[in-house]
Amino acid sequence: MEYENNANNTKSISSKPMFWMQIMANIVPILANIALAIMAFLQKSWMMLAMIVPSIMMYIACLIPQIVQYNSNKNNKSLVKNNTNQSVHFSKTTVDSHIKGVPETLVPINLEAMLINNANQIVSTNYSKNMQNRVPPWKNVVYAWLVSSKNSLEAPIGINSSGYFCIDLVKNGPHALVAGTTGSGKSVLLTSLCLALAFRYSPKLLQFVFMDFKGGATFDSLSTLPHSVGNVGDLNLKHAARALRGLEMELDRRERLVANQGCHDISQVKPSEPSMVIVIDEFHALKNQLPDYMNRLIRIASVGRSLGMHLIACTQNPMGQVNADMKANMSINICLRVRDAMQSHELLGSPAAASINPNNPGAAYCNTGDGIVALQCSQSQNKNLLIKAIELAGKFYCYKTPKQLFSAPLPRYLNNSTLNKYCKNTKDSEFGLLIGLKDDGINLSEAILPTNLGNIAIIGGSKRGKSNLINV
């Protein structure tokens, strides 16, 4: 309100000088043409005079509307002032009229019940006690994987005034931006979205990369899903840098696949490649701590659609945190409660999210380009049991543990458990000995010392591990 009044005052102050500048810009050519017309008349140059007179008339015709418009604005100035409050109220009403529903009127429903009944599209709280407490068993997951389509990535994340609210990263995306202040329910929303996608799509169709930059454990439990190919937090920035390099390598690999097979996009590649959803919590922390790596994410945002790579970035404040090139490709905007109207307007084009009740976490507004919809996000009633069901479904399908896109940096000390993690199927042979792990900057792998190439020299300074290597 204050901003609008200041803008109106500035406009009224600057309107008069601008008016006279426009008047002078038209009068000067008129005077110049009149002088030329007088000279042409004195020299009896009738042809030149015939060309100059229409120019004078044209400038006069442009001048008259400007004078009329200025007088009209001046006469209506008091009327505009008197109706300022009414105008502001009408503007707010107009904005609100474009929003479908109000989050506070929606009754939350747990994620499990919504996943089981998603096909029915029924919104009701009259579930039986068994249904409300029921976690989808692995058989439900197996069936969902069986009937899922590779042409979509749709998942229910909550309810709106019409029923279950779903987003499709293929149809509505390819990327999503989520904003909300502390305690608004961002982490719960991300967890529910990932669980819903994992419930509906098999690891053959979907993979996850999790990146949490707030030092929490938001994605630790999700990293055990058979869809997970990477999980990293900000407790180790070297690990995060490796993750971003690994994502860039995956992007290059997919580009080569599409180019080598002469396909339009990754969906036409044979054998088919799974879609990859990259979930980043506290995106602003990533930008602040690893600014040199942002170009990799910008590239994914730019070309990810055709390569089946989708970004879901989450931040507390959307203003100035997301690169303009990235934001242009983020078609799904979800805004939970934010601190001020400007933050809400930045993401939704409406200040509505700033008025969400702080006592209603999970309340949000979503804008996918088709209008703003109010929703209440769903939360898993028993996340661990749901994850267990998805893991059992993966075992039923005999899905092997997927190869990780990246790994943690090489540890300072290597124990047997870490060694076995990366060298499960590696054994000593007559041609080489397993002596440890090697690091290529992205992944760790077994280090094999060849024994069939002749003599071996071990070189190193004092207390660098030469004796330990010989003992190995």
C-alpha positions as CSV (number, residue, x, y, z in Angstrom):
1,M,0.0,0.0,0.0
2,E,2.7,2.4,1.0
3,Y,4.7,1.4,-2.1
4,E,1.8,2.1,-4.4
5,N,1.2,5.5,-2.8
6,N,4.8,6.4,-3.2
7,A,4.7,5.3,-6.8
8,N,1.6,7.5,-7.5
9,N,3.2,10.5,-5.9
10,T,6.4,10.1,-7.9
11,K,4.3,9.8,-11.0
12,S,2.4,13.0,-10.3
13,I,5.5,14.9,-9.6
14,S,7.2,13.8,-12.8
15,S,4.2,14.0,-15.1
16,K,4.3,17.8,-15.6
17,P,8.0,18.1,-16.7
18,M,7.5,15.1,-18.9
19,F,4.5,16.7,-20.5
20,W,6.4,19.9,-21.3
21,M,9.3,17.9,-22.7
22,Q,6.9,16.1,-25.1
23,I,5.3,19.4,-26.1
24,M,8.7,20.9,-26.9
25,A,9.7,17.8,-28.8
26,N,6.7,18.6,-31.1
27,I,6.9,22.4,-31.2
28,V,10.5,22.6,-32.3
29,P,10.0,20.6,-35.5
30,I,6.8,22.7,-36.2
31,L,8.8,26.0,-35.9
32,A,11.6,24.6,-38.1
33,N,9.2,23.6,-40.8
34,I,7.4,26.9,-40.6
35,A,10.7,28.7,-41.2
36,L,11.4,26.4,-44.2
37,A,7.9,27.1,-45.5
38,I,8.5,30.9,-45.3
39,M,11.8,30.5,-47.2
40,A,10.1,28.3,-49.9
41,F,7.3,30.9,-50.3
42,L,9.8,33.8,-50.7
43,Q,11.7,31.8,-53.3
44,K,8.5,30.7,-55.0
45,S,9.5,27.1,-54.6
46,W,5.9,25.7,-54.6
47,M,7.0,22.1,-54.8
48,M,9.0,22.3,-51.6
49,L,6.2,24.3,-49.9
50,A,3.7,21.5,-50.9
51,M,6.0,19.0,-49.1
52,I,6.5,21.1,-45.9
53,V,2.9,22.0,-45.2
54,P,1.8,18.3,-44.6
55,S,4.7,17.8,-42.2
56,I,3.5,20.8,-40.2
57,M,0.0,19.5,-40.0
58,M,1.3,16.0,-38.9
59,Y,3.2,17.5,-35.9
60,I,0.2,19.6,-34.9
61,A,-2.0,16.5,-35.1
62,C,0.4,14.7,-32.7
63,L,0.5,17.7,-30.3
64,I,-3.3,18.0,-29.8
65,P,-4.0,14.5,-28.2
66,Q,-1.1,15.1,-25.8
67,I,-2.6,18.4,-24.6
68,V,-6.1,16.8,-24.3
69,Q,-4.7,13.8,-22.4
70,Y,-2.8,16.0,-19.9
71,N,-5.9,18.1,-19.2
72,S,-8.0,15.0,-18.7
73,N,-5.5,13.5,-16.2
74,K,-5.3,16.8,-14.3
75,N,-9.1,17.0,-14.0
76,N,-9.3,13.4,-12.7
77,K,-6.5,13.6,-10.3
78,S,-8.7,14.3,-7.3
79,L,-11.1,11.5,-8.2
80,V,-8.2,9.0,-8.3
81,K,-7.1,10.2,-4.9
82,N,-10.5,9.8,-3.4
83,N,-10.9,6.3,-4.7
84,T,-7.5,5.0,-3.7
85,N,-8.8,2.7,-0.9
86,Q,-11.5,1.3,-3.2
87,S,-9.0,0.7,-6.0
88,V,-6.7,-1.2,-3.7
89,H,-9.5,-3.3,-2.3
90,F,-10.7,-4.1,-5.8
91,S,-7.2,-5.0,-6.9
92,K,-6.9,-7.4,-4.0
93,T,-10.3,-8.9,-4.7
94,T,-9.3,-9.4,-8.4
95,V,-6.1,-11.2,-7.4
96,D,-7.9,-13.5,-4.9
97,S,-10.6,-14.3,-7.4
98,H,-8.0,-16.0,-9.5
99,I,-7.1,-18.4,-6.7
100,K,-9.1,-21.7,-6.4
101,G,-9.9,-22.5,-2.8
102,V,-8.4,-21.6,0.6
103,P,-6.0,-23.9,2.4
104,E,-7.5,-23.4,5.8
105,T,-10.8,-24.9,4.7
106,L,-9.1,-28.2,3.5
107,V,-9.0,-31.2,5.8
108,P,-5.6,-33.0,5.8
109,I,-5.4,-36.6,4.8
110,N,-2.5,-38.9,5.3
111,L,-0.4,-39.9,2.3
112,E,-1.0,-43.7,2.6
113,A,-4.8,-43.4,2.4
114,M,-4.4,-41.1,-0.6
115,L,-2.1,-43.5,-2.4
116,I,-4.4,-46.4,-1.9
117,N,-7.5,-44.6,-3.1
118,N,-5.8,-42.4,-5.7
119,A,-7.6,-44.1,-8.6
120,N,-11.0,-43.3,-7.0
121,Q,-10.2,-39.6,-6.7
122,I,-12.4,-39.5,-3.5
123,V,-11.8,-36.9,-0.8
124,S,-13.3,-38.0,2.4
125,T,-12.4,-38.3,6.0
126,N,-14.8,-41.2,6.6
127,Y,-12.2,-43.9,6.1
128,S,-12.4,-46.9,8.4
129,K,-10.0,-47.1,11.2
130,N,-8.1,-49.9,9.5
131,M,-7.9,-47.8,6.3
132,Q,-6.6,-44.8,8.1
133,N,-3.9,-46.8,9.9
134,R,-3.1,-49.0,6.9
135,V,0.3,-48.6,5.2
136,P,0.3,-49.7,1.6
137,P,1.8,-53.2,1.6
138,W,4.4,-54.2,-0.9
139,K,1.7,-55.9,-3.1
140,N,0.1,-52.5,-3.7
141,V,3.5,-51.1,-4.7
142,V,4.1,-54.0,-7.1
143,Y,0.7,-53.4,-8.7
144,A,1.3,-49.6,-9.0
145,W,4.7,-50.3,-10.7
146,L,3.1,-52.8,-13.0
147,V,0.5,-50.3,-14.4
148,S,2.6,-47.2,-14.3
149,S,3.5,-45.4,-17.6
150,K,6.9,-44.1,-18.6
151,N,5.3,-41.1,-20.2
152,S,4.4,-39.4,-17.0
153,L,5.7,-38.7,-13.5
154,E,2.5,-37.9,-11.7
155,A,2.0,-38.1,-8.0
156,P,-0.6,-36.9,-5.4
157,I,0.8,-34.6,-2.9
158,G,-2.3,-33.3,-1.1
159,I,-5.9,-32.2,-1.5
160,N,-7.6,-29.1,-2.9
161,S,-11.2,-28.1,-3.2
162,S,-11.8,-30.5,-6.0
163,G,-10.1,-33.7,-4.8
164,Y,-6.7,-35.1,-4.7
165,F,-4.1,-32.7,-6.0
166,C,-1.5,-34.2,-8.3
167,I,1.5,-32.7,-10.0
168,D,3.2,-34.3,-13.1
169,L,6.8,-33.5,-13.6
170,V,6.5,-34.4,-17.3
171,K,3.2,-32.7,-18.1
172,N,3.5,-29.7,-15.8
173,G,7.3,-29.5,-15.4
174,P,10.0,-30.3,-16.2
175,H,11.2,-28.6,-13.0
176,A,9.6,-27.4,-9.7
177,L,10.5,-24.6,-7.3
178,V,9.2,-24.9,-3.7
179,A,9.4,-22.0,-1.2
180,G,8.4,-21.7,2.4
181,T,9.8,-20.3,5.7
182,T,11.0,-22.4,8.6
183,G,8.2,-24.6,10.0
184,S,6.0,-24.2,6.9
185,G,6.2,-27.9,5.9
186,K,8.8,-27.8,3.1
187,S,10.6,-31.0,4.2
188,V,7.4,-32.9,4.7
189,L,6.2,-31.8,1.2
190,L,9.5,-33.0,-0.4
191,T,9.3,-36.3,1.5
192,S,5.7,-36.9,0.6
193,L,6.4,-36.1,-3.1
194,C,9.3,-38.5,-3.3
195,L,7.4,-41.3,-1.5
196,A,4.4,-40.9,-3.8
197,L,6.6,-41.0,-6.9
198,A,8.5,-44.1,-5.5
199,F,5.2,-45.8,-4.7
200,R,3.9,-45.3,-8.3
201,Y,7.0,-45.7,-10.4
202,S,9.6,-48.5,-10.3
203,P,13.4,-48.0,-10.2
204,K,13.3,-49.0,-13.9
205,L,11.4,-45.8,-14.6
206,L,12.6,-43.5,-11.9
207,Q,15.7,-42.6,-10.0
208,F,16.4,-40.1,-7.2
209,V,19.3,-37.9,-6.3
210,F,18.9,-36.2,-2.9
211,M,20.9,-33.1,-1.8
212,D,20.2,-31.6,1.6
213,F,22.0,-28.4,2.5
214,K,20.7,-27.6,5.9
215,G,22.7,-30.2,7.8
216,G,19.6,-32.3,8.7
217,A,18.6,-35.8,7.9
218,T,15.6,-35.1,5.6
219,F,16.6,-37.6,3.0
220,D,18.6,-40.1,5.0
221,S,15.7,-42.5,5.2
222,L,14.8,-42.0,1.6
223,S,18.3,-42.9,0.5
224,T,17.5,-46.5,1.2
225,L,14.9,-46.6,-1.5
226,P,15.8,-48.8,-4.5
227,H,15.4,-45.7,-6.6
228,S,18.2,-43.7,-4.9
229,V,21.4,-43.2,-6.8
230,G,22.9,-40.6,-4.6
231,N,22.5,-38.7,-1.3
232,V,24.5,-35.8,0.0
233,G,24.3,-33.1,2.7
234,D,26.2,-29.9,3.4
235,L,28.2,-31.5,6.2
236,N,30.8,-32.4,3.6
237,L,31.1,-29.8,0.8
238,K,33.6,-32.0,-1.1
239,H,30.9,-34.6,-1.3
240,A,28.5,-32.1,-2.6
241,A,30.9,-30.9,-5.3
242,R,31.4,-34.6,-6.3
243,A,27.7,-34.9,-6.6
244,L,27.4,-32.0,-9.0
245,R,30.2,-33.3,-11.1
246,G,28.5,-36.7,-11.2
247,L,25.2,-35.1,-12.3
248,E,27.1,-33.3,-15.1
249,M,28.7,-36.6,-16.2
250,E,25.2,-38.2,-16.2
251,L,23.9,-35.3,-18.3
252,D,26.7,-35.8,-20.8
253,R,26.1,-39.5,-21.0
254,R,22.4,-39.0,-21.8
255,E,23.2,-36.5,-24.4
256,R,25.6,-38.9,-26.1
257,L,22.9,-41.7,-26.0
258,V,20.3,-39.4,-27.7
259,A,22.8,-38.2,-30.3
260,N,24.3,-41.7,-31.1
261,Q,20.9,-43.2,-31.7
262,G,19.6,-40.2,-33.6
263,C,16.6,-39.7,-31.2
264,H,14.6,-36.6,-30.5
265,D,14.8,-37.1,-26.7
266,I,15.6,-39.7,-24.1
267,S,12.2,-41.3,-24.2
268,Q,13.1,-42.8,-27.7
269,V,16.4,-44.3,-26.6
270,K,16.6,-48.2,-26.6
271,P,17.0,-49.7,-24.0
272,S,15.0,-47.1,-22.1
273,E,16.6,-44.9,-19.5
274,P,14.9,-44.0,-16.2
275,S,13.8,-40.5,-15.4
276,M,16.0,-38.8,-12.8
277,V,14.5,-36.5,-10.1
278,I,17.1,-34.3,-8.4
279,V,15.7,-33.0,-5.1
280,I,17.6,-30.1,-3.5
281,D,16.6,-28.9,0.0
282,E,17.8,-25.4,1.0
283,F,18.8,-24.4,-2.5
284,H,20.1,-21.0,-1.3
285,A,22.8,-22.7,0.8
286,L,24.0,-24.6,-2.2
287,K,24.3,-21.4,-4.1
288,N,26.1,-19.6,-1.3
289,Q,28.6,-22.4,-0.5
290,L,29.3,-23.7,-4.0
291,P,28.7,-20.8,-6.4
292,D,31.2,-22.1,-8.9
293,Y,29.1,-25.2,-9.5
294,M,25.8,-23.4,-10.2
295,N,26.4,-23.6,-14.0
296,R,26.0,-27.3,-13.8
297,L,22.5,-27.0,-12.4
298,I,21.6,-24.2,-14.8
299,R,22.5,-26.5,-17.6
300,I,20.4,-29.3,-16.2
301,A,17.4,-26.9,-15.9
302,S,17.9,-25.8,-19.6
303,V,18.2,-29.2,-21.3
304,G,16.8,-31.6,-18.6
305,R,13.4,-31.9,-20.2
306,S,14.6,-33.8,-23.3
307,L,17.0,-35.9,-21.2
308,G,14.6,-37.0,-18.5
309,M,16.3,-35.1,-15.7
310,H,14.0,-33.1,-13.4
311,L,15.0,-30.5,-10.7
312,I,13.0,-29.9,-7.5
313,A,14.6,-26.9,-5.7
314,C,13.4,-25.9,-2.3
315,T,14.3,-22.6,-0.6
316,Q,13.1,-20.3,2.2
317,N,13.2,-17.2,0.2
318,P,12.6,-17.3,-3.6
319,M,13.7,-13.7,-4.2
320,G,17.1,-13.5,-5.8
321,Q,18.1,-17.1,-4.9
322,V,17.3,-18.8,-8.2
323,N,19.0,-17.9,-11.5
324,A,16.8,-16.3,-14.1
325,D,17.7,-19.0,-16.6
326,M,16.7,-21.7,-14.1
327,K,13.5,-20.0,-13.1
328,A,12.4,-19.7,-16.7
329,N,12.3,-23.5,-16.9
330,M,10.7,-24.1,-13.5
331,S,7.0,-24.4,-14.5
332,I,5.7,-25.8,-11.2
333,N,5.8,-23.2,-8.4
334,I,4.7,-24.3,-4.9
335,C,4.6,-21.7,-2.2
336,L,4.0,-22.6,1.4
337,R,3.9,-19.9,4.1
338,V,6.4,-17.1,3.5
339,R,7.3,-14.0,5.6
340,D,6.1,-11.3,3.3
341,A,3.9,-10.6,0.3
342,M,6.8,-9.9,-2.1
343,Q,8.2,-13.4,-1.6
344,S,4.8,-14.9,-2.4
345,H,4.3,-12.6,-5.4
346,E,7.8,-13.5,-6.7
347,L,6.8,-17.2,-7.0
348,L,3.0,-17.2,-7.5
349,G,2.2,-13.8,-8.9
350,S,0.0,-13.3,-5.9
351,P,0.6,-12.3,-2.2
352,A,-1.7,-15.1,-1.0
353,A,1.0,-17.3,0.6
354,A,2.0,-14.5,3.0
355,S,-1.4,-14.8,4.7
356,I,-1.2,-18.5,5.5
357,N,-1.8,-19.3,9.1
358,P,1.5,-20.2,10.9
359,N,-0.4,-22.9,12.8
360,N,-1.3,-24.6,9.6
361,P,1.9,-26.3,8.3
362,G,1.5,-27.9,4.9
363,A,-0.9,-25.2,3.6
364,A,0.3,-24.0,0.3
365,Y,-0.6,-22.5,-3.1
366,C,0.6,-24.0,-6.4
367,N,0.9,-22.3,-9.8
368,T,1.6,-24.5,-12.8
369,G,0.7,-21.9,-15.4
370,D,-3.0,-22.8,-15.4
371,G,-3.9,-20.7,-12.4
372,I,-3.3,-20.7,-8.7
373,V,-4.7,-23.5,-6.6
374,A,-4.8,-23.7,-2.8
375,L,-3.9,-27.1,-1.3
376,Q,-3.2,-28.9,1.9
377,C,-0.1,-31.1,1.6
378,S,-0.3,-34.7,2.9
379,Q,2.0,-36.3,5.4
380,S,3.0,-40.0,5.7
381,Q,1.5,-41.5,8.8
382,N,4.3,-44.1,9.0
383,K,7.2,-43.2,6.7
384,N,9.4,-46.1,7.7
385,L,6.8,-48.7,7.0
386,L,6.0,-47.1,3.6
387,I,9.7,-47.2,2.7
388,K,9.9,-50.8,3.8
389,A,7.0,-51.7,1.6
390,I,8.7,-50.0,-1.4
391,E,12.0,-51.9,-0.6
392,L,10.1,-55.2,-0.5
393,A,8.5,-54.5,-3.8
394,G,12.0,-53.9,-5.2
395,K,13.2,-57.3,-3.9
396,F,10.1,-58.9,-5.4
397,Y,11.1,-57.5,-8.8
398,C,14.7,-58.6,-8.1
399,Y,16.0,-55.1,-8.7
400,K,19.7,-54.9,-7.9
401,T,21.1,-52.0,-5.9
402,P,21.5,-49.2,-8.5
403,K,25.0,-47.9,-9.3
404,Q,25.6,-44.7,-7.5
405,L,26.3,-41.6,-9.6
406,F,28.8,-40.4,-7.0
407,S,30.4,-41.4,-3.7
408,A,31.8,-39.7,-0.7
409,P,35.5,-38.6,-0.9
410,L,38.2,-41.2,-0.2
411,P,38.3,-41.8,3.6
412,R,41.5,-41.0,5.5
413,Y,41.5,-44.5,7.0
414,L,40.0,-47.5,5.2
415,N,38.4,-50.3,7.1
416,N,37.0,-53.6,5.8
417,S,33.4,-52.6,5.8
418,T,34.1,-49.6,3.6
419,L,36.3,-51.7,1.3
420,N,33.7,-54.4,1.0
421,K,31.1,-51.7,0.1
422,Y,32.9,-50.8,-3.1
423,C,34.6,-54.2,-3.8
424,K,31.9,-56.8,-3.2
425,N,32.6,-58.9,-6.3
426,T,36.3,-58.1,-6.6
427,K,38.8,-60.9,-5.7
428,D,42.5,-61.3,-5.9
429,S,43.8,-63.2,-9.0
430,E,47.0,-64.3,-10.5
431,F,47.1,-61.0,-12.5
432,G,46.3,-58.5,-9.7
433,L,45.9,-57.9,-6.0
434,L,43.2,-55.8,-4.3
435,I,45.1,-53.2,-2.3
436,G,42.5,-50.6,-1.5
437,L,40.3,-48.0,-3.2
438,K,41.0,-45.4,-5.8
439,D,39.2,-42.1,-6.4
440,D,38.5,-40.5,-9.8
441,G,37.1,-37.3,-8.3
442,I,33.5,-38.6,-8.5
443,N,33.4,-42.2,-7.6
444,L,35.4,-44.7,-5.5
445,S,36.4,-48.0,-7.0
446,E,38.7,-50.9,-6.3
447,A,42.4,-50.4,-6.6
448,I,44.1,-53.4,-8.3
449,L,47.8,-53.8,-8.2
450,P,48.9,-55.7,-11.4
451,T,51.3,-58.6,-10.8
452,N,51.8,-59.7,-14.3
453,L,53.6,-56.6,-15.6
454,G,57.0,-57.1,-14.1
455,N,58.7,-55.6,-11.0
456,I,56.8,-53.3,-8.7
457,A,58.3,-50.2,-7.0
458,I,56.7,-48.6,-3.9
459,I,57.7,-45.0,-3.5
460,G,56.7,-42.7,-0.7
461,G,58.0,-40.4,2.1
462,S,58.4,-41.2,5.7
463,K,55.3,-42.5,7.4
464,R,53.3,-42.4,4.2
465,G,52.1,-46.1,4.4
466,K,54.7,-48.0,2.5
467,S,55.0,-50.7,5.1
468,N,51.2,-51.0,5.4
469,L,51.0,-51.5,1.7
470,I,53.6,-54.2,1.8
471,N,51.7,-55.9,4.6
472,V,48.5,-55.8,2.6
